[in-house]
Amino acid sequence: MAAPASDRSLLESFALAALGAVALTAERADELATSLAERGGIRREDARELVDELMGRWRGDASRLRESAGSNLERWARELGLVTRDELEELDLRVAQLEHRLKLVEAPPRAVPPPPQH
């Protein structure tokens, strides 16, 4: 099942935002702030604040896009009839419990000791 164009665009935007946030290290942010200060005629501290603000926005956007992409993937999985990892683990636990109960039912009865004689 192919993703609709808007969902594909959303995933591409997420990927680009995530790459931008990750690629912009502290050292690179300092270099960018210095460059902005020189070109824009503003103080370096102001440029650094702007870069930090933009990095925060990018990270926030990446987080929101990740959540949106996750919900879209979950919806697609449901449409395809797939189960989540949590659902699978819950079923594994239930099967293990049933197997244990079945073994108890199938086990030969234990001999009950006679009551003590006084």
Buried (B, 14 or more C-beta within 10 A) or exposed (E): EEBEEEBEEBBEBBEBBBEBBEEBEEEEBBEBBBEBBEEEEBEBEEBBEBBEEBBEEBBEBBBEBBEBBEEBBEEEEEEEEEEEEEEEEEEEEEEEEEEEEEEEEEEEEEEEEEEEEE
